[in-house]
Amino acid sequence: MTEQFPSKSAAAIDRAKAEGRAALVGYLPAGYPTVQESIEAGIALARNGADLIEIGIPYSDPVMDGPVIQAATTEAISNGFRVANVFDVVAGITAATDAAVLVMTYWNPVMRMGVDEFSRRLAEAGGAGLITPDLIPDEASEWFEASDKYGLDRVFLVAPSSTPERLDMTVKASRGFVYAVSIMGVTGTRQSVSSSAEDVVAHAHAAGAERVCVGLGVSNPDHVREIAAYADGVIVGTALVAALRDGGVDAVGQLTKNLSAGLGRAAAEA
């Protein structure tokens, strides 16, 4: 992975590693249920054990999100969320915490604003970079240029279906970490984490990835413990969004605290 300048994501994962644990990455949609509440929820994540925070841009036609996140993003949009509001959310969280804050977005909203303009505003808000689920390195030349210009991490996804060639290309293109999708399909809570996750992480590490975080299907401390044994970070989304929906900001903080209990490598390997 390219590392021309200090990566906020890499630094957060490395701090966790130095403490003998995997990093906890928490996902929340921007603007859900309101912009201010999504800022408060992000701060609660950081103050209760999340090392990195993913802020998702609500999108009218999500291809990867399960029903809980879809419902939340639909509500955010109906409550007046605009793409530019994501910078307010990122700035609000980074002003109050030390967590690395990344934006997760389909590529179309970035293209519509302009890749350079979006990148500049994200950097000004204190953002660490972008996670881009539907952008592949072969089509990311503008993003390579802008991310280098503004010092942003670029996180691409690998999956059980990734060919060795695709895996190699994705690892080389990523900066900060590589996002390993543990299952094929959409996000959501599951009873168990796919066994293919460990294989995806091993293949990404073998291809040269220094940091690999696993997402899709992680919803409880047992899942976290299981993944923390072999991955550098554990990504939780749907369970946190459901907590915010059902119990507000306090519930997000409580769940984050519970999830972080599973992060220790010693506990994972016991």
Salt bridges, closest charged atoms under 4 A:
GLU3 OE2 - ARG211 NH1 3.19
ASP14 OD1 - ARG211 NE 2.94
GLU19 OE1 - ARG21 NE 2.87
ASP51 OD1 - ARG21 NH2 2.86
ASP116 OD1 - LYS149 NZ 3.02
GLU117 OE1 - ARG120 NH2 2.92
GLU117 OE2 - ARG121 NH1 3.89
GLU124 OE2 - ARG120 NH1 2.89
ASP138 OD1 - ARG166 NH1 2.66
ASP148 OD1 - ARG154 NH1 3.10
ASP148 OD1 - ARG175 NH1 2.92
ASP168 OD1 - LYS172 NZ 2.88
GLU210 OE1 - ARG211 NH2 3.46
ASP222 OD1 - ARG225 NH1 2.99
ASP232 OD1 - LYS17 NZ 3.20
ASP232 OD2 - HIS205 NE2 2.74
ASP246 OD1 - ARG245 NE 2.75
